[in-house]
Amino acid sequence: MNMQFRPGAEPGASTGVKTAIADCDIHPARKSLKDLYPYMATRWHDHLETYGKHPYQGMMEGPPYPKAQPNASRRDAYPPEGGQQGSSLSFMQQQHLDPNNVALGVLCPLQTGQGIRNQDLSAALATAVNDWQIAEWTSKDSRLRGSVVVANEDGPAAAAEIRKRAGDKNFVQVLLLSRNVEPLGQRRYWPIYEAAEEAGLPIGIHAFGFGGNPITASGWPSFYIEEMVGHSQCQQTALASLVLEGVFERHPTLKMVMIEAGFGWAPSLSWRLDKNWERLRSEVPHVKRPPSEYIRDHIYWTTQPMEDPERRDHLFDVIDWVGWDKLLFATDYPHWDYDEPSRVLPPGVSDANREAFYLGNAKKLYGLA
């Protein structure tokens, strides 16, 4: 299967984007797990080499649907000096940051300490990934900002890591994944939200994750395409849980970003939640407003994968519902379904909405305006 970037893109060439942009989903990679060793106690080196990681997804290490292209990445994104796609800052600068005039790049590391059963190891890996982001990325390019990776199944440890990074300008958000041991509104995750709100950091919820459960409500699907389409389904589960468990009622200033799952489903999910809340609100008295109001007030959306309906007005209708002020541009670099900046928005967008979409909304959300 020949999976690479969005058809028609010319990676590494000038894109025609004249203004500076924010890319709110860039995936930095490591050449190997040993890249984290300088940031971990020696005992964890020995542990990893002797026992490895014990993931919740117990039957295998890594994604349950291996991508045909290694690391789910573009074929042209291998650094010339070797290593995985996304592992070279200099090549990322040459291929993406410079030609696309990226003024702000938000790093979303994957393959971290999230999704493994040993919680002490998970916390150690999360701390190491955060230190690695500073040492190898944000300290070497002022355009880049990191995401605070946390041991997602250990609420107190995750909260401690967030408080440790509070006020550190290298980081602009906390990073969670959408598939966890339980839906994200459950109480085990509440310390994370308390600490993030206290630190003034939004929470990015990225598609994927390994919580030990099948990726659908009915078991394991047959094909990788079902995994790709399923990104939006798992995000809907996470968002419904957050709203109905009262997370936003308890944390009125907390902001969240739904990353890499589209946004076209937001209105229909909200309408269905509102309709059922009207009839069943006595079950959830802590949800004091229609669910759609929490979603509109607290949720931001990255555009990769950008919705692409046949009729342009359908896309604009959805964006009008979501709000132009809640939409963040993202490429998903260096992954194969990368969105090319100059080809994301169709004609007919006002200058004010275009500027907010490409840069202004992200700067405001992340406190960089």
For each residue, the residues with C-beta under 8 A, 3 or more apart:
1: 68 69
2: 68
3: 67 68 69 336 337
4: 69 74 75 76 336
5: 9 11 74 76 336 337 338 340
6: 9 337 338 339 340 343
7:
8: 340 343
9: 5 6 338 340 343
10: 13 15 340
11: 5 74 76 77 95 96 338
12: 76 94 95 99
13: 10 99
14: 99
15: 10 99 100 340 341 342
16: 342
17: 21 100 101 341 342 358
18: 101
19: 101 355 358 359
20: 101 102 103 358 359
21: 17 100 101 102 103 104 329 341 358 359
22: 102 103 104 105 106 328 329 358 359 361 362 363
23: 26 96 100 102 104 105 106 329 330 331 333 341
24: 104 106 257 259 302 328 329 330 362
25: 106 108 206 259 260 302 304 330 331 332 333
26: 23 86 92 96 105 106 107 108 144 331 333
27: 86 107 108 109 110 332 333 334 335
28: 86 87 89 92 107 109 133 136 137
29: 71 83 84 85 86 87 111 334
30: 33 35 36 84 87 111 132
31: 35 82 83 84 87
32: 35
33: 30 36 37 48
34: 37
35: 30 31 32 38 132 136
36: 30 33 39 40 125 128 129 132
37: 33 34 40 45
38: 35 135
39: 36 127 128 131 132 135
40: 36 37 44 45 124 125 127 128
41: 44 45 124
42: 45 46
43: 46 47
44: 40 41 47 48 121 124 125
45: 37 40 41 42 48 49
46: 42 43 49 50
47: 43 44 50 51 121
48: 33 44 45 51 52 53 121
49: 45 46 52
50: 46 47
51: 47 48 54
52: 48 49 61
53: 48 61 116 118 121
54: 51 58 116 117 118
55: 58 60 61 115 116 117 210
56: 115 116 117 181 210 211 212
57: 60 64 115 210 211 212
58: 54 55 212
59:
60: 55 57 64
61: 52 53 55
62: 66 111
63: 66 67 72 208 227
64: 57 60 215 220 227
65: 223 224 227
66: 62 63
67: 3 63 70 71 72 224 336
68: 1 2 3 224
69: 1 3 4 72 73 74 75 336
70: 67 73 84 85
71: 29 67 84 85 86
72: 63 67 69 335 336
73: 69 70 77 84 85 86 334 335 336
74: 4 5 11 69 77 85 334 335 336 338
75: 4 69 78
76: 4 5 11 12 95
77: 11 73 74 85 86 91 95 333 334
78: 75 82 83 84 85
79: 82 83 85 87 88 90 91
80: 91
81: 88 91
82: 31 78 79
83: 29 31 78 79 87 88
84: 29 30 31 70 71 73 78 87
85: 29 70 71 73 74 77 78 79 334
86: 26 27 28 29 71 73 77 92 333 334
87: 28 29 30 31 79 83 84
88: 79 81 83 91 92
89: 28 92 93 136 137 140 141
90: 79 93 94
91: 77 79 80 81 88 94 95
92: 26 28 86 88 89 95 96 97 333 334
93: 89 90 96 97 98 141
94: 12 90 91 98 99
95: 11 12 76 77 91 92 99 334
96: 11 23 26 92 93 99 100 102 331 333 334
97: 92 93 100 102 105 141 143
98: 93 94 101 102
99: 12 13 14 15 94 95 96
100: 15 17 21 23 96 97 331 341
101: 17 18 19 20 21 98
102: 20 21 22 23 96 97 98 105 143
103: 20 21 22 143 359
104: 21 22 23 24 143 145 359 362 363 366 368
105: 22 23 26 97 102 141 143 144 145
106: 22 23 24 25 26 144 145 147 172 173 204 362 366
107: 26 27 28 133 137 138 144 145 146 147
108: 25 26 27 147 175 204 206 259
109: 27 28 112 129 133 146 147 149 175
110: 27 206 208
111: 29 30 62
112: 109 125 126 129 149
113: 116 121 122 123 124 125 126 128 129 149 151
114: 122 126 149 150 151 152 153 176 177 209 210
115: 55 56 57 152 177 209 210 211
116: 53 54 55 56 113 121 122 125
117: 54 55 56
118: 53 54 121 122
119: 122 123 151 153 154 157
120: 123 124
121: 44 47 48 53 113 116 118 124 125
122: 113 114 116 118 119 125 126 151 152 153 154 157
123: 113 119 120 126 127 151 154 157 158 161
124: 40 41 44 113 120 121 127 128
125: 36 40 44 112 113 116 121 122 128 129 151
126: 112 113 114 122 123 129 130 149 150 151 158 161
127: 39 40 123 124 130 131 161 164
128: 36 39 40 113 124 125 131 132
129: 36 109 112 113 125 126 132 133 149
130: 126 127 133 134 146 148 149 161 165 171
131: 39 127 128 134 135
132: 30 35 36 39 128 129 135 136 137
133: 28 107 109 129 130 136 137 138 146 147 170 171
134: 130 131 137 138 139 146 170
135: 38 39 131 132 139
136: 28 35 89 132 133 139 140
137: 28 89 107 132 133 134 140 141 144 146
138: 107 133 134 141 142 144 145 146 170
139: 134 135 136 170
140: 89 136 137
141: 89 93 97 105 137 138 144
142: 138
143: 97 102 103 104 105
144: 26 105 106 107 137 138 141
145: 104 105 106 107 138 169 170 171 172 366
146: 107 109 130 133 134 137 138 170 171 172
147: 106 107 108 109 133 171 172 173 174 175 204
148: 130 161 162 165 171 173 174 175 201
149: 109 112 113 114 126 129 130 161 175
150: 114 126 157 158 161 162 174 175 176 192
151: 113 114 119 122 123 125 126 154 157 158 161
152: 114 115 122 158 176 177 180 189 192
153: 114 119 122 180 181 188
154: 119 122 123 151 157 158
155: 158 159 188 189 190 191 192
156: 159 160 191
157: 119 122 123 150 151 154 160 161
158: 123 126 150 151 152 154 155 161 162 191 192 195
159: 155 156 162 163 191 192 194 195
160: 156 157 163 164 195
161: 123 126 127 130 148 149 150 151 157 158 164 165
162: 148 150 158 159 165 166 174 192 195 196 199 201
163: 159 160 166 195 198 199
164: 127 160 161
165: 130 148 161 162 168 170 171 199
166: 162 163 195 198 199 200 201
167: 199
168: 165 171
169: 145
170: 133 134 138 139 145 146 165
171: 130 133 145 146 147 148 165 168 201
172: 106 145 146 147 201 202 366 367 368
173: 106 147 148 201 202 203 204 257 366
174: 147 148 150 162 192 196 201 202 203 204
175: 108 109 147 148 149 150 203 204 206
176: 114 150 152 180 184 189 192 203 204 205 206
177: 114 115 152 180 205 206 207 208 209 210
178: 184 205 206 207 208 209 231 234 235 237 238 261
179: 208 209 210 211 213 215 234
180: 152 153 176 177 183 184 189 209 211
181: 56 153 188 211 212 213
182: 186 188 189 211
183: 180 186 237 238 240 241 245
184: 176 178 180 189 205 238 241 242
185: 189 238 240 241 242 243 244 245 246 247
186: 182 183 189 241 245
187: 190 245
188: 153 155 181 182
189: 152 155 176 180 182 184 185 186 192 193
190: 155 187 193 194 247 250
191: 155 156 158 159 194 195
192: 150 152 155 158 159 162 174 176 189 195 196 203
193: 189 190 196 197 203 247 250 251 254
194: 159 190 191 197 198 251
195: 158 159 160 162 163 166 191 192 198 199
196: 162 174 192 193 199 201 202 203 254
197: 193 194 200 251 253 254
198: 163 166 194 195
199: 162 163 165 166 167 195 196
200: 166 197 367
201: 148 162 166 171 172 173 174 196
202: 172 173 174 196 254 255 256 257 300 365 366
203: 173 174 175 176 192 193 196 254 255 256 257
204: 106 108 147 173 174 175 176 256 257 259
205: 176 177 178 184 235 238 256 257 258 259
206: 25 108 110 175 176 177 178 209 259 260
207: 177 178 231 234 235 259 260 261
208: 63 110 177 178 179 231 260
209: 114 115 177 178 179 180 206 234
210: 55 56 57 114 115 177 179
211: 56 57 115 179 180 181 182
212: 56 57 58 181
213: 179 181
214: 217 218 219 220
215: 64 179 220 221 227 230 234
216: 219 220 221 226 230 233
217: 214
218: 214
219: 214 216
220: 64 214 215 216
221: 215 216 226 227 230
222: 226
223: 65 226 227
224: 65 67 68 227 228
225: 228 229
226: 216 221 222 223 229 230
227: 63 64 65 215 221 223 224 230 231
228: 224 225 231 337
229: 225 226 232 233
230: 215 216 221 226 227 233 234
231: 178 207 208 227 228 234 235 260 261 262
232: 229 235 236 261 262 264 265
233: 216 229 230 236 237
234: 178 179 207 209 215 230 231 237 238 261
235: 178 205 207 231 232 238 239 258 261
236: 232 233 239 240 265 269
237: 178 183 233 234 240 241
238: 178 183 184 185 205 234 235 241 242
239: 235 236 242 243 258 269 295 299
240: 183 185 236 237 243 244 269 273 291
241: 183 184 185 186 237 238 244 245
242: 184 185 238 239 245 247 248 256
243: 185 239 240 247 248 273 287 291 294 295
244: 185 240 241 273 284 287 291
245: 183 185 186 187 241 242
246: 185 249 250 284 286 287
247: 185 190 193 242 243 250 251 254
248: 242 243 251 252 254 294 297 298
249: 246 252 286 287 288 289 294
250: 190 193 246 247
251: 193 194 197 247 248 254
252: 248 249
253: 197
254: 193 196 197 202 203 247 248 251 298
255: 202 203 298 299 300 365
256: 202 203 204 205 242 298 299 300
257: 24 173 202 203 204 205 299 300 301 302 328 365
258: 205 235 239 261 263 299 300 301 302
259: 24 25 108 204 205 206 207 302 330
260: 25 206 207 208 231 302 304 305 330 332
261: 178 207 231 232 234 235 258
262: 231 232 265 301 305 306 307
263: 258 266 301 303 307 318 322 327
264: 232 307 309 318
265: 232 236 262 268 269
266: 263 269 270 295 299 301 318 321 322
267: 270 271 318 321 322
268: 265 271 272
269: 236 239 240 265 266 272 273 295
270: 266 267 273 274 291 292 295 296
271: 267 268 274 275 292
272: 268 269 275 276
273: 240 243 244 269 270 276 277 290 291 292 295
274: 270 271 277 278 290 291 292
275: 271 272 278 279
276: 272 273 279 280
277: 273 274 280 281 284 287 290 291
278: 274 275 281 290
279: 275 276
280: 276 277 283 284
281: 277 278 284 285 287
282: 285
283: 280
284: 244 246 277 280 281 287
285: 281 282 288
286: 246 249
287: 243 244 246 249 277 281 284 291 294
288: 249 285
289: 249 293 294
290: 273 274 277 278 293 294
291: 240 243 244 270 273 274 277 287 294 295
292: 270 271 273 274 295 296
293: 289 290 296 297
294: 243 248 249 287 289 290 291 297 298
295: 239 243 266 269 270 273 291 292 298 299
296: 270 292 293 299 322 323 326
297: 248 293 294
298: 248 254 255 256 294 295
299: 239 255 256 257 258 266 295 296 326
300: 202 255 256 257 258 326 327 328 361 365
301: 257 258 262 263 266 322 326 327 328
302: 24 25 257 258 259 260 328 329 330
303: 263 306 307 327 328 329 330 339 344 357
304: 25 260 330 331 332 337 338 339
305: 260 262 332 337 339
306: 262 303 339 344
307: 262 263 264 303 315 318
308: 315
309: 264 312 314 315
310: 314
311: 314 315
312: 309 315 316 346 347 348
313: 316 317
314: 309 310 311 317 318
315: 307 308 309 311 312 318 319 346
316: 312 313 319 320 348
317: 313 314 320 321
318: 263 264 266 267 307 314 315 321 322
319: 315 316 322 323 324 327
320: 316 317 323 324
321: 266 267 317 318
322: 263 266 267 296 301 318 319 326 327
323: 296 319 320 326 327
324: 319 320 327 353 356 357 361
325: 356 361
326: 296 299 300 301 322 323 361
327: 263 300 301 303 319 322 323 324 356 357 361
328: 22 24 257 300 301 302 303 357 361 362 365
329: 21 22 23 24 302 303 341 344 357 358 359 362
330: 23 24 25 259 260 302 303 304 339
331: 23 25 26 96 100 304 338 339 340 341
332: 25 27 260 304 305 335 337 338 339
333: 23 25 26 27 77 86 92 96 338
334: 27 29 73 74 77 85 86 92 95 96 338
335: 27 72 73 74 332 338
336: 3 4 5 67 69 72 73 74
337: 3 5 6 228 304 305 332
338: 5 6 9 11 74 304 331 332 333 334 335
339: 6 303 304 305 306 330 331 332 343 344
340: 5 6 8 9 10 15 331 343 344
341: 15 17 21 23 100 329 331 344 358
342: 15 16 17
343: 6 8 9 339 340
344: 303 306 329 339 340 341
345: 349 354 357
346: 312 315 349
347: 312
348: 312 316
349: 345 346 353 354 357
350: 353 354
351: 354 355
352: 355 356
353: 324 349 350 356 357
354: 345 349 350 351 357 358
355: 19 351 352 358 359 360
356: 324 325 327 352 353 359 360 361
357: 303 324 327 328 329 345 349 353 354 360 361
358: 17 19 20 21 22 329 341 354 355
359: 19 20 21 22 103 104 329 355 356 362 363
360: 355 356 357 363 364 369
361: 22 300 324 325 326 327 328 356 357 364 365
362: 22 24 104 106 328 329 359 365 366 368
363: 22 104 359 360 366 368 369
364: 360 361 367 368 369
365: 202 255 257 300 328 361 362
366: 104 106 145 172 173 202 362 363
367: 172 200 364
368: 104 172 362 363 364
369: 360 363 364
